[in-house]
Amino acid sequence: MSMPTKEQLIEILKPIHDPEIRIGIVDLGLIYDVLVDDDSGKVTVKMTLTTPACPYGEMLISMVHRAVEEIEEVKEVEVKLVWDPPWDPKEMCSDGAKDILGIW
């Protein structure tokens, strides 16, 4: 079997919710990029948190790592926590998440 695509991996990450806000991390715009290296079987997920002091940061990173590593074709997973650009819900959230958060 072949490696999953970026789009397929993002779909796999959609069920992961921020336990404080109760919205999916993909809809919140916390997943900045997913890089797939077909040759090595490595997946790198670049993500951020709603704030550097997020009390659930380690848990969310672990959940992302676990969801990707469960895919048989993936041989290595790296989750990179990035702060640039800073998370801005007005710019990065999906329309559904903006509705829930009351951002318009």
Beta strands, then each sheet from edge to edge (+ up, - down):
strand 1: 17-18
strand 2: 23-24
strand 3: 31-37
strand 4: 42-47
strand 5: 76-81
sheet 1: 1+ 2-
sheet 2: 3+ 4- 5-
end
